[in-house]
Amino acid sequence: MLDICLLGTGGMMPLPDRYLTSMILRYNGKKLLVDCGEGTQVTMKLLGWGYKTLDVLCITHFHGDHVTGLPGLLLTLGNSGREEPLTIVGPIGLKKVVEGLTIVCRDINFKLNLIEVPVEEQILKMGDFFITTIPAKHNVPCLGYSIEIKRQPKFILEKAKENNIPKQFWKILQNGDSIEGYSPEMVLGEYRKGLKVSYVTDSRPSAEISNLIKGSDLFICEGMYLQNEYKEQVRKYKHMLGTEGAKMAKQSNCKELWLTHFSPAIPNSELDIKEVKEIFENSFLGFDRKMKILNFED
């Protein structure tokens, strides 16, 4: 199963009841974090999942509300006794940004593996996480992400015996590797659907996003404002309406939509999702530490 949590749902600046936009995933004891605005380590502490098994941090772009929590997070990881390397993924310029932000935390005892990704479609494999990036339409280089957990087809004992596969090769073929003229399909059954979570913030709608999120079990999308009356505002600053996210979720056959990255000008009590749900019924407002568990289909 895949655990998902929105650590924060605010844009631009943190509020007393709304940390800055960030998401964390947990699978097989490993964790992947997307974005790290100021205070991220605090809401992580409130969540209670711990720090040591954070393996990957993906940064969408280098505006402060998405990255300036990095020094605090690194120091918190160091104080928790971490020694394992941490991989950080982000657009070109990541190394320069991290170098500047970490001036105040040079004494951490673990290595940072920095991966700069061109603002174009890329696929990265980080342990069990398959990460796809696409360009987002913001006023600085920005990435949208989807994170997939692949699922191997079932091992079919009868196929292995019918194809006279030596027993010592079964495990290798089951893991998807070929050996000595034998291929995985000689022992495996049909394709099985995995799990997919997509995350896009600080962008205008685009064909690239629609393609990225196709078939997502969960699409987490910016809703800087929710109603169409704010359309000119989001166009000017290259953000997105909740209604625009809903249209893409519907077109791309997503199962569920969570909205996040709300304007600090809109208090939680005034967040109204009615127009969004009229477009895509399975839409929900995000809130800090909103959680969901995704399970594989049988």
DODOMI-572232 format. One record per residue (C-alpha): x negated, y negated, z negated; residue in three letters; chain; residue number from 1. Coordinates in steps of 0.001 Angstrom, whole numbers, padded with zeros to 6 digits. Example, Ala and Ser with C-alpha at 12.3 -4.5 7.8 and 13.67 -1.06 7.14 Angstrom:
@xx = -012300&yy = 004500&zz = -007800&aa = ala&ch = A&i = 1
@xx = -013670&yy = 001060&zz = -007140&aa = ser&ch = A&i = 2
% end
This chain:
@xx = 000000&yy = 000000&zz = 000000&aa = met&ch = A&i = 1
@xx = -001022&yy = -003613&zz = 000625&aa = leu&ch = A&i = 2
@xx = -000496&yy = -006237&zz = -002084&aa = asp&ch = A&i = 3
@xx = 000015&yy = -009862&zz = -000989&aa = ile&ch = A&i = 4
@xx = 000121&yy = -013001&zz = -003115&aa = cys&ch = A&i = 5
@xx = 000401&yy = -016697&zz = -002312&aa = leu&ch = A&i = 6
@xx = -001968&yy = -018296&zz = -004806&aa = leu&ch = A&i = 7
@xx = -000766&yy = -021797&zz = -003936&aa = gly&ch = A&i = 8
@xx = 001669&yy = -023479&zz = -001560&aa = thr&ch = A&i = 9
@xx = 000706&yy = -027155&zz = -001541&aa = gly&ch = A&i = 10
@xx = -000864&yy = -029273&zz = 001172&aa = gly&ch = A&i = 11
@xx = -003203&yy = -032259&zz = 000897&aa = met&ch = A&i = 12
@xx = -003506&yy = -032363&zz = -002901&aa = met&ch = A&i = 13
@xx = -002642&yy = -030125&zz = -005867&aa = pro&ch = A&i = 14
@xx = 000401&yy = -030939&zz = -007962&aa = leu&ch = A&i = 15
@xx = 001244&yy = -029870&zz = -011536&aa = pro&ch = A&i = 16
@xx = 003585&yy = -027177&zz = -010212&aa = asp&ch = A&i = 17
@xx = 001915&yy = -026459&zz = -006864&aa = arg&ch = A&i = 18
@xx = -001669&yy = -025363&zz = -006274&aa = tyr&ch = A&i = 19
@xx = -003238&yy = -025803&zz = -002843&aa = leu&ch = A&i = 20
@xx = -002432&yy = -023351&zz = -000080&aa = thr&ch = A&i = 21
@xx = -004193&yy = -020015&zz = -000395&aa = ser&ch = A&i = 22
@xx = -003372&yy = -016331&zz = 000006&aa = met&ch = A&i = 23
@xx = -004953&yy = -013171&zz = -001347&aa = ile&ch = A&i = 24
@xx = -004577&yy = -009562&zz = -000167&aa = leu&ch = A&i = 25
@xx = -005479&yy = -006414&zz = -002092&aa = arg&ch = A&i = 26
@xx = -005947&yy = -002966&zz = -000560&aa = tyr&ch = A&i = 27
@xx = -007735&yy = 000089&zz = -001931&aa = asn&ch = A&i = 28
@xx = -009236&yy = -002015&zz = -004707&aa = gly&ch = A&i = 29
@xx = -010722&yy = -004575&zz = -002301&aa = lys&ch = A&i = 30
@xx = -009570&yy = -008174&zz = -001888&aa = lys&ch = A&i = 31
@xx = -009482&yy = -010724&zz = 000922&aa = leu&ch = A&i = 32
@xx = -008828&yy = -014406&zz = 000246&aa = leu&ch = A&i = 33
@xx = -007702&yy = -016974&zz = 002817&aa = val&ch = A&i = 34
@xx = -008626&yy = -020609&zz = 002052&aa = asp&ch = A&i = 35
@xx = -010007&yy = -022035&zz = -001159&aa = cys&ch = A&i = 36
@xx = -008820&yy = -025519&zz = -002105&aa = gly&ch = A&i = 37
@xx = -009655&yy = -027049&zz = -005462&aa = glu&ch = A&i = 38
@xx = -008313&yy = -025031&zz = -008375&aa = gly&ch = A&i = 39
@xx = -008069&yy = -021738&zz = -006470&aa = thr&ch = A&i = 40
@xx = -009991&yy = -019917&zz = -009192&aa = gln&ch = A&i = 41
@xx = -007438&yy = -021150&zz = -011769&aa = val&ch = A&i = 42
@xx = -004409&yy = -019727&zz = -009982&aa = thr&ch = A&i = 43
@xx = -006411&yy = -016525&zz = -009349&aa = met&ch = A&i = 44
@xx = -006894&yy = -016290&zz = -013111&aa = lys&ch = A&i = 45
@xx = -003162&yy = -016783&zz = -013676&aa = leu&ch = A&i = 46
@xx = -002460&yy = -013997&zz = -011170&aa = leu&ch = A&i = 47
@xx = -004606&yy = -011580&zz = -013166&aa = gly&ch = A&i = 48
@xx = -006062&yy = -009485&zz = -010339&aa = trp&ch = A&i = 49
@xx = -009639&yy = -010246&zz = -011393&aa = gly&ch = A&i = 50
@xx = -012554&yy = -011661&zz = -009436&aa = tyr&ch = A&i = 51
@xx = -015234&yy = -008997&zz = -009059&aa = lys&ch = A&i = 52
@xx = -013706&yy = -007084&zz = -006157&aa = thr&ch = A&i = 53
@xx = -013254&yy = -010108&zz = -003879&aa = leu&ch = A&i = 54
@xx = -014982&yy = -008988&zz = -000667&aa = asp&ch = A&i = 55
@xx = -014050&yy = -011508&zz = 002015&aa = val&ch = A&i = 56
@xx = -013095&yy = -015187&zz = 002074&aa = leu&ch = A&i = 57
@xx = -011616&yy = -016550&zz = 005313&aa = cys&ch = A&i = 58
@xx = -011537&yy = -020328&zz = 005797&aa = ile&ch = A&i = 59
@xx = -009071&yy = -021798&zz = 008305&aa = thr&ch = A&i = 60
@xx = -010791&yy = -025199&zz = 008611&aa = his&ch = A&i = 61
@xx = -012892&yy = -027718&zz = 006734&aa = phe&ch = A&i = 62
@xx = -010376&yy = -030168&zz = 005354&aa = his&ch = A&i = 63
@xx = -010831&yy = -030559&zz = 001603&aa = gly&ch = A&i = 64
@xx = -007544&yy = -028973&zz = 000570&aa = asp&ch = A&i = 65
@xx = -008697&yy = -025724&zz = 002163&aa = his&ch = A&i = 66
@xx = -012338&yy = -025496&zz = 001138&aa = val&ch = A&i = 67
@xx = -013391&yy = -027723&zz = -001787&aa = thr&ch = A&i = 68
@xx = -012522&yy = -025069&zz = -004373&aa = gly&ch = A&i = 69
@xx = -015475&yy = -022992&zz = -003177&aa = leu&ch = A&i = 70
@xx = -018064&yy = -024186&zz = -005745&aa = pro&ch = A&i = 71
@xx = -015700&yy = -023501&zz = -008643&aa = gly&ch = A&i = 72
@xx = -014791&yy = -020072&zz = -007293&aa = leu&ch = A&i = 73
@xx = -018439&yy = -019089&zz = -006763&aa = leu&ch = A&i = 74
@xx = -019393&yy = -020183&zz = -010264&aa = leu&ch = A&i = 75
@xx = -016431&yy = -018252&zz = -011689&aa = thr&ch = A&i = 76
@xx = -017506&yy = -015147&zz = -009744&aa = leu&ch = A&i = 77
@xx = -021046&yy = -015582&zz = -011045&aa = gly&ch = A&i = 78
@xx = -019847&yy = -015952&zz = -014631&aa = asn&ch = A&i = 79
@xx = -017822&yy = -012754&zz = -014248&aa = ser&ch = A&i = 80
@xx = -021066&yy = -010860&zz = -013641&aa = gly&ch = A&i = 81
@xx = -020782&yy = -010415&zz = -009908&aa = arg&ch = A&i = 82
@xx = -023874&yy = -009152&zz = -008096&aa = glu&ch = A&i = 83
@xx = -022410&yy = -007845&zz = -004823&aa = glu&ch = A&i = 84
@xx = -022589&yy = -010049&zz = -001685&aa = pro&ch = A&i = 85
@xx = -019555&yy = -012117&zz = -000678&aa = leu&ch = A&i = 86
@xx = -018691&yy = -012514&zz = 003004&aa = thr&ch = A&i = 87
@xx = -017307&yy = -015892&zz = 004075&aa = ile&ch = A&i = 88
@xx = -015740&yy = -016329&zz = 007534&aa = val&ch = A&i = 89
@xx = -014938&yy = -019692&zz = 009101&aa = gly&ch = A&i = 90
@xx = -015228&yy = -021894&zz = 012192&aa = pro&ch = A&i = 91
@xx = -018537&yy = -023120&zz = 013600&aa = ile&ch = A&i = 92
@xx = -020073&yy = -025444&zz = 011017&aa = gly&ch = A&i = 93
@xx = -019420&yy = -023065&zz = 008112&aa = leu&ch = A&i = 94
@xx = -023101&yy = -022808&zz = 007161&aa = lys&ch = A&i = 95
@xx = -023500&yy = -026572&zz = 006927&aa = lys&ch = A&i = 96
@xx = -020312&yy = -026964&zz = 004871&aa = val&ch = A&i = 97
@xx = -021220&yy = -024158&zz = 002457&aa = val&ch = A&i = 98
@xx = -024752&yy = -025506&zz = 002083&aa = glu&ch = A&i = 99
@xx = -023337&yy = -028876&zz = 001020&aa = gly&ch = A&i = 100
@xx = -020680&yy = -027498&zz = -001316&aa = leu&ch = A&i = 101
@xx = -023042&yy = -025100&zz = -003097&aa = thr&ch = A&i = 102
@xx = -025611&yy = -027710&zz = -004172&aa = ile&ch = A&i = 103
@xx = -023990&yy = -027546&zz = -007612&aa = val&ch = A&i = 104
@xx = -024095&yy = -023732&zz = -007843&aa = cys&ch = A&i = 105
@xx = -027543&yy = -022683&zz = -006649&aa = arg&ch = A&i = 106
@xx = -028007&yy = -020269&zz = -009557&aa = asp&ch = A&i = 107
@xx = -025396&yy = -017696&zz = -008536&aa = ile&ch = A&i = 108
@xx = -026820&yy = -014165&zz = -008568&aa = asn&ch = A&i = 109
@xx = -025190&yy = -012830&zz = -005417&aa = phe&ch = A&i = 110
@xx = -025739&yy = -013347&zz = -001715&aa = lys&ch = A&i = 111
@xx = -023369&yy = -015176&zz = 000629&aa = leu&ch = A&i = 112
@xx = -022969&yy = -013603&zz = 004070&aa = asn&ch = A&i = 113
@xx = -021749&yy = -016414&zz = 006301&aa = leu&ch = A&i = 114
@xx = -020012&yy = -015601&zz = 009607&aa = ile&ch = A&i = 115
@xx = -019315&yy = -018527&zz = 011922&aa = glu&ch = A&i = 116
@xx = -016509&yy = -017747&zz = 014366&aa = val&ch = A&i = 117
@xx = -015954&yy = -019718&zz = 017592&aa = pro&ch = A&i = 118
@xx = -012508&yy = -021270&zz = 017797&aa = val&ch = A&i = 119
@xx = -011225&yy = -018527&zz = 020088&aa = glu&ch = A&i = 120
@xx = -009848&yy = -015035&zz = 019746&aa = glu&ch = A&i = 121
@xx = -012192&yy = -012733&zz = 017872&aa = gln&ch = A&i = 122
@xx = -011760&yy = -009408&zz = 016079&aa = ile&ch = A&i = 123
@xx = -013824&yy = -008631&zz = 012988&aa = leu&ch = A&i = 124
@xx = -013850&yy = -005454&zz = 010889&aa = lys&ch = A&i = 125
@xx = -014532&yy = -005906&zz = 007186&aa = met&ch = A&i = 126
@xx = -014136&yy = -002553&zz = 005468&aa = gly&ch = A&i = 127
@xx = -010463&yy = -001592&zz = 005810&aa = asp&ch = A&i = 128
@xx = -009514&yy = -005109&zz = 006963&aa = phe&ch = A&i = 129
@xx = -009251&yy = -005757&zz = 010718&aa = phe&ch = A&i = 130
@xx = -009286&yy = -009548&zz = 011084&aa = ile&ch = A&i = 131
@xx = -008169&yy = -011301&zz = 014275&aa = thr&ch = A&i = 132
@xx = -008790&yy = -015030&zz = 014701&aa = thr&ch = A&i = 133
@xx = -007261&yy = -017445&zz = 017211&aa = ile&ch = A&i = 134
@xx = -007581&yy = -021218&zz = 017742&aa = pro&ch = A&i = 135
@xx = -005030&yy = -023358&zz = 015925&aa = ala&ch = A&i = 136
@xx = -004009&yy = -026805&zz = 017215&aa = lys&ch = A&i = 137
@xx = -005172&yy = -029181&zz = 014495&aa = his&ch = A&i = 138
@xx = -007259&yy = -032363&zz = 014571&aa = asn&ch = A&i = 139
@xx = -010408&yy = -030450&zz = 013546&aa = val&ch = A&i = 140
@xx = -011535&yy = -026945&zz = 014626&aa = pro&ch = A&i = 141
@xx = -009097&yy = -024564&zz = 012956&aa = cys&ch = A&i = 142
@xx = -008447&yy = -020818&zz = 012953&aa = leu&ch = A&i = 143
@xx = -005306&yy = -018744&zz = 012540&aa = gly&ch = A&i = 144
@xx = -005734&yy = -015250&zz = 011099&aa = tyr&ch = A&i = 145
@xx = -004027&yy = -011906&zz = 011196&aa = ser&ch = A&i = 146
@xx = -005180&yy = -009125&zz = 008897&aa = ile&ch = A&i = 147
@xx = -004321&yy = -005556&zz = 009769&aa = glu&ch = A&i = 148
@xx = -004682&yy = -002270&zz = 007963&aa = ile&ch = A&i = 149
@xx = -004950&yy = 000406&zz = 010620&aa = lys&ch = A&i = 150
@xx = -003492&yy = 003840&zz = 010074&aa = arg&ch = A&i = 151
@xx = -005034&yy = 006948&zz = 011537&aa = gln&ch = A&i = 152
@xx = -002724&yy = 009491&zz = 013208&aa = pro&ch = A&i = 153
@xx = -002098&yy = 012631&zz = 011213&aa = lys&ch = A&i = 154
@xx = -004525&yy = 015546&zz = 011470&aa = phe&ch = A&i = 155
@xx = -002670&yy = 018426&zz = 013166&aa = ile&ch = A&i = 156
@xx = -004107&yy = 021748&zz = 012065&aa = leu&ch = A&i = 157
@xx = -002340&yy = 023654&zz = 014825&aa = glu&ch = A&i = 158
@xx = -003909&yy = 021403&zz = 017518&aa = lys&ch = A&i = 159
@xx = -007375&yy = 021925&zz = 016070&aa = ala&ch = A&i = 160
@xx = -006914&yy = 025697&zz = 016178&aa = lys&ch = A&i = 161
@xx = -005325&yy = 025703&zz = 019663&aa = glu&ch = A&i = 162
@xx = -008272&yy = 023688&zz = 020981&aa = asn&ch = A&i = 163
@xx = -010780&yy = 025989&zz = 019240&aa = asn&ch = A&i = 164
@xx = -012390&yy = 023096&zz = 017383&aa = ile&ch = A&i = 165
@xx = -015157&yy = 024275&zz = 015018&aa = pro&ch = A&i = 166
@xx = -014063&yy = 023680&zz = 011422&aa = lys&ch = A&i = 167
@xx = -017176&yy = 021637&zz = 010599&aa = gln&ch = A&i = 168
@xx = -016051&yy = 019014&zz = 013166&aa = phe&ch = A&i = 169
@xx = -012519&yy = 018529&zz = 011836&aa = trp&ch = A&i = 170
@xx = -013317&yy = 015734&zz = 009394&aa = lys&ch = A&i = 171
@xx = -015423&yy = 013853&zz = 011944&aa = ile&ch = A&i = 172
@xx = -012660&yy = 013988&zz = 014556&aa = leu&ch = A&i = 173
@xx = -010018&yy = 013109&zz = 011962&aa = gln&ch = A&i = 174
@xx = -011985&yy = 009904&zz = 011246&aa = asn&ch = A&i = 175
@xx = -011769&yy = 008926&zz = 014923&aa = gly&ch = A&i = 176
@xx = -015270&yy = 009884&zz = 016064&aa = asp&ch = A&i = 177
@xx = -016162&yy = 012189&zz = 018966&aa = ser&ch = A&i = 178
@xx = -018777&yy = 014907&zz = 018663&aa = ile&ch = A&i = 179
@xx = -020361&yy = 017421&zz = 021072&aa = glu&ch = A&i = 180
@xx = -017670&yy = 017076&zz = 023742&aa = gly&ch = A&i = 181
@xx = -014753&yy = 017110&zz = 021302&aa = tyr&ch = A&i = 182
@xx = -012564&yy = 013990&zz = 021008&aa = ser&ch = A&i = 183
@xx = -010208&yy = 012840&zz = 018211&aa = pro&ch = A&i = 184
@xx = -007033&yy = 013300&zz = 020247&aa = glu&ch = A&i = 185
@xx = -007755&yy = 017050&zz = 020266&aa = met&ch = A&i = 186
@xx = -006861&yy = 017217&zz = 016563&aa = val&ch = A&i = 187
@xx = -004705&yy = 014144&zz = 015926&aa = leu&ch = A&i = 188
@xx = -000996&yy = 013477&zz = 016292&aa = gly&ch = A&i = 189
@xx = 000831&yy = 010408&zz = 017577&aa = glu&ch = A&i = 190
@xx = 000034&yy = 006778&zz = 016749&aa = tyr&ch = A&i = 191
@xx = 001248&yy = 005584&zz = 013354&aa = arg&ch = A&i = 192
@xx = 002036&yy = 001951&zz = 012637&aa = lys&ch = A&i = 193
@xx = -000245&yy = 000186&zz = 010188&aa = gly&ch = A&i = 194
@xx = 000364&yy = -003030&zz = 008229&aa = leu&ch = A&i = 195
@xx = -000065&yy = -006587&zz = 009521&aa = lys&ch = A&i = 196
@xx = -000046&yy = -009941&zz = 007757&aa = val&ch = A&i = 197
@xx = -000552&yy = -013182&zz = 009710&aa = ser&ch = A&i = 198
@xx = -001503&yy = -016544&zz = 008256&aa = tyr&ch = A&i = 199
@xx = -001387&yy = -019868&zz = 010103&aa = val&ch = A&i = 200
@xx = -001538&yy = -023334&zz = 008625&aa = thr&ch = A&i = 201
@xx = -002377&yy = -026875&zz = 009808&aa = asp&ch = A&i = 202
@xx = -001394&yy = -026391&zz = 013441&aa = ser&ch = A&i = 203
@xx = 001148&yy = -027189&zz = 016090&aa = arg&ch = A&i = 204
@xx = 003025&yy = -024192&zz = 017548&aa = pro&ch = A&i = 205
@xx = 001237&yy = -022429&zz = 020403&aa = ser&ch = A&i = 206
@xx = 001279&yy = -019382&zz = 022650&aa = ala&ch = A&i = 207
@xx = -001892&yy = -018182&zz = 020908&aa = glu&ch = A&i = 208
@xx = -000116&yy = -018137&zz = 017556&aa = ile&ch = A&i = 209
@xx = 002934&yy = -016361&zz = 019000&aa = ser&ch = A&i = 210
@xx = 000671&yy = -013673&zz = 020428&aa = asn&ch = A&i = 211
@xx = -001343&yy = -013342&zz = 017199&aa = leu&ch = A&i = 212
@xx = 001706&yy = -012772&zz = 014997&aa = ile&ch = A&i = 213
@xx = 003537&yy = -010250&zz = 017201&aa = lys&ch = A&i = 214
@xx = 005019&yy = -007480&zz = 015110&aa = gly&ch = A&i = 215
@xx = 003767&yy = -008892&zz = 011805&aa = ser&ch = A&i = 216
@xx = 005245&yy = -007329&zz = 008707&aa = asp&ch = A&i = 217
@xx = 004779&yy = -010744&zz = 007115&aa = leu&ch = A&i = 218
@xx = 004072&yy = -014107&zz = 008773&aa = phe&ch = A&i = 219
@xx = 002869&yy = -016805&zz = 006363&aa = ile&ch = A&i = 220
@xx = 003189&yy = -020150&zz = 008105&aa = cys&ch = A&i = 221
@xx = 002829&yy = -023811&zz = 007386&aa = glu&ch = A&i = 222
@xx = 006015&yy = -025699&zz = 006694&aa = gly&ch = A&i = 223
@xx = 004605&yy = -029148&zz = 005936&aa = met&ch = A&i = 224
@xx = 008178&yy = -030365&zz = 006306&aa = tyr&ch = A&i = 225
@xx = 011186&yy = -028126&zz = 006846&aa = leu&ch = A&i = 226
@xx = 013749&yy = -030183&zz = 008732&aa = gln&ch = A&i = 227
@xx = 013735&yy = -031449&zz = 012323&aa = asn&ch = A&i = 228
@xx = 014005&yy = -035077&zz = 011194&aa = glu&ch = A&i = 229
@xx = 010245&yy = -034959&zz = 010456&aa = tyr&ch = A&i = 230
@xx = 009252&yy = -033822&zz = 013960&aa = lys&ch = A&i = 231
@xx = 007380&yy = -037015&zz = 014904&aa = glu&ch = A&i = 232
@xx = 005481&yy = -036941&zz = 011615&aa = gln&ch = A&i = 233
@xx = 004134&yy = -033432&zz = 012166&aa = val&ch = A&i = 234
@xx = 003344&yy = -034075&zz = 015830&aa = arg&ch = A&i = 235
@xx = 001289&yy = -037134&zz = 014922&aa = lys&ch = A&i = 236
@xx = -000900&yy = -035297&zz = 012395&aa = tyr&ch = A&i = 237
@xx = -000815&yy = -031882&zz = 014124&aa = lys&ch = A&i = 238
@xx = 001132&yy = -029995&zz = 011497&aa = his&ch = A&i = 239
@xx = 004247&yy = -027834&zz = 011788&aa = met&ch = A&i = 240
@xx = 007880&yy = -027842&zz = 010758&aa = leu&ch = A&i = 241
@xx = 009401&yy = -024859&zz = 009019&aa = gly&ch = A&i = 242
@xx = 011919&yy = -024652&zz = 011870&aa = thr&ch = A&i = 243
@xx = 009051&yy = -024365&zz = 014384&aa = glu&ch = A&i = 244
@xx = 007511&yy = -021523&zz = 012403&aa = gly&ch = A&i = 245
@xx = 010906&yy = -019801&zz = 012329&aa = ala&ch = A&i = 246
@xx = 011186&yy = -019972&zz = 016130&aa = lys&ch = A&i = 247
@xx = 007797&yy = -018295&zz = 016549&aa = met&ch = A&i = 248
@xx = 008637&yy = -015639&zz = 013944&aa = ala&ch = A&i = 249
@xx = 011839&yy = -014785&zz = 015828&aa = lys&ch = A&i = 250
@xx = 010199&yy = -014760&zz = 019266&aa = gln&ch = A&i = 251
@xx = 007342&yy = -012561&zz = 018048&aa = ser&ch = A&i = 252
@xx = 009511&yy = -009977&zz = 016260&aa = asn&ch = A&i = 253
@xx = 008087&yy = -010633&zz = 012811&aa = cys&ch = A&i = 254
@xx = 009832&yy = -008865&zz = 009972&aa = lys&ch = A&i = 255
@xx = 009591&yy = -011673&zz = 007434&aa = glu&ch = A&i = 256
@xx = 008520&yy = -015325&zz = 007239&aa = leu&ch = A&i = 257
@xx = 007120&yy = -017128&zz = 004199&aa = trp&ch = A&i = 258
@xx = 006677&yy = -020888&zz = 004400&aa = leu&ch = A&i = 259
@xx = 003834&yy = -022693&zz = 002636&aa = thr&ch = A&i = 260
@xx = 001621&yy = -025835&zz = 002721&aa = his&ch = A&i = 261
@xx = 004410&yy = -028188&zz = 001721&aa = phe&ch = A&i = 262
@xx = 003953&yy = -031958&zz = 001777&aa = ser&ch = A&i = 263
@xx = 003248&yy = -033439&zz = -001675&aa = pro&ch = A&i = 264
@xx = 005940&yy = -035993&zz = -000852&aa = ala&ch = A&i = 265
@xx = 008588&yy = -033248&zz = -001129&aa = ile&ch = A&i = 266
@xx = 009131&yy = -031886&zz = -004678&aa = pro&ch = A&i = 267
@xx = 010095&yy = -028247&zz = -005107&aa = asn&ch = A&i = 268
@xx = 013627&yy = -029275&zz = -006064&aa = ser&ch = A&i = 269
@xx = 014126&yy = -030839&zz = -002619&aa = glu&ch = A&i = 270
@xx = 012758&yy = -028010&zz = -000472&aa = leu&ch = A&i = 271
@xx = 015740&yy = -026972&zz = 001648&aa = asp&ch = A&i = 272
@xx = 015376&yy = -023917&zz = 003873&aa = ile&ch = A&i = 273
@xx = 018879&yy = -023940&zz = 005398&aa = lys&ch = A&i = 274
@xx = 017864&yy = -025100&zz = 008900&aa = glu&ch = A&i = 275
@xx = 015005&yy = -022586&zz = 008926&aa = val&ch = A&i = 276
@xx = 017242&yy = -019626&zz = 008051&aa = lys&ch = A&i = 277
@xx = 019697&yy = -020589&zz = 010767&aa = glu&ch = A&i = 278
@xx = 016911&yy = -019812&zz = 013243&aa = ile&ch = A&i = 279
@xx = 015307&yy = -016814&zz = 011502&aa = phe&ch = A&i = 280
@xx = 017385&yy = -015334&zz = 008711&aa = glu&ch = A&i = 281
@xx = 014562&yy = -013443&zz = 007014&aa = asn&ch = A&i = 282
@xx = 012757&yy = -016689&zz = 006071&aa = ser&ch = A&i = 283
@xx = 011783&yy = -017591&zz = 002526&aa = phe&ch = A&i = 284
@xx = 010186&yy = -020472&zz = 000682&aa = leu&ch = A&i = 285
@xx = 006769&yy = -019691&zz = -000676&aa = gly&ch = A&i = 286
@xx = 005944&yy = -020526&zz = -004275&aa = phe&ch = A&i = 287
@xx = 002782&yy = -020198&zz = -006311&aa = asp&ch = A&i = 288
@xx = 001962&yy = -016539&zz = -007008&aa = arg&ch = A&i = 289
@xx = 004855&yy = -015209&zz = -004942&aa = lys&ch = A&i = 290
@xx = 004051&yy = -011510&zz = -004405&aa = met&ch = A&i = 291
@xx = 005034&yy = -008672&zz = -002129&aa = lys&ch = A&i = 292
@xx = 003961&yy = -005056&zz = -001652&aa = ile&ch = A&i = 293
@xx = 003885&yy = -003627&zz = 001868&aa = leu&ch = A&i = 294
@xx = 004015&yy = 000158&zz = 002274&aa = asn&ch = A&i = 295
@xx = 003259&yy = 002264&zz = 005313&aa = phe&ch = A&i = 296
@xx = 006241&yy = 003620&zz = 007175&aa = glu&ch = A&i = 297
@xx = 006602&yy = 007391&zz = 006943&aa = asp&ch = A&i = 298
% end
